[in-house]
Amino acid sequence: MDTVTEPTTALAELGKFFTIAGQFLDAGRPVPQMFSGAIDLIWHRLTETPDEYDAFTVKCAGRRLQHMELGGEGFIDWVGAYEKAYGPLPEIWFTDADGELDAEALGRYRTTGTVWAEWDCGPIEGTDGDELVPAASYL
């Protein structure tokens, strides 16, 4: 695994993603979609240690977040919020769970500043036992 897809990079990006999710929830906006397989892989691994996972989401998002399977595709409109806070999306956002970079998608992003992607999941607010409402789609 190279430095782009190492777990510490993915975990740092997951924290940024959760921070944006918390900001969107605070503003009453739909939460962002997870379109990176590499970052989602780390998300799944982190959920295997519930106490650590809860602490991480509370630290980053200001609340507990759950992982919810929801598929879709379209314009990823949270990229502007990410760029304002952290700068351009790094390559790991365009990397799948096997560490393969989608150079075409990365190139489109670098050329246009926009991301069109498919996603399989997103965060929702709550904990086990809470009534959970799925994150809205951006289609």
Secondary structure by P-SEA (a helix, b strand, c coil): ccccccaaaaaaaaaaaaaaaaaaaaacccbbbbccaaaaaaaaaaaccaaaaaaaaaaaccbbbbbbbbbbbccccaaaaaaacccccccccccccccccaaaaaaaaaacccccccccccccccccccccccccccc
